[in-house]
């Protein structure tokens, strides 16, 4: 956590607040990996979601804006604890 002086230098009005704007913009992509995304047998819905995320990430990377980040989260996935040698801090 940044110190109060640093937060004030960035224009934070109340340095005691837990909110801090570091100047970055974040694009959060959440993709469902549930069975219904593959109900057509080909996973077309899942592919469409992946392509949309890929296109947006390409746009972010090509814009050259270093203040923009992207995060991809998959949910409705199976636990991979067996494949990670039982290290719960990876997937557990």
Secondary structure as GFF3:
##gff-version 3
##sequence-region A 1 92
A	DSSP	alpha_helix	4	9	.	.	.	ID=ss1
A	DSSP	beta_strand	25	32	.	.	.	ID=ss2
A	DSSP	three_ten_helix	35	38	.	.	.	ID=ss3
A	DSSP	alpha_helix	44	63	.	.	.	ID=ss4
A	DSSP	beta_strand	68	75	.	.	.	ID=ss5
A	DSSP	three_ten_helix	81	84	.	.	.	ID=ss6
A	DSSP	alpha_helix	88	91	.	.	.	ID=ss7
###
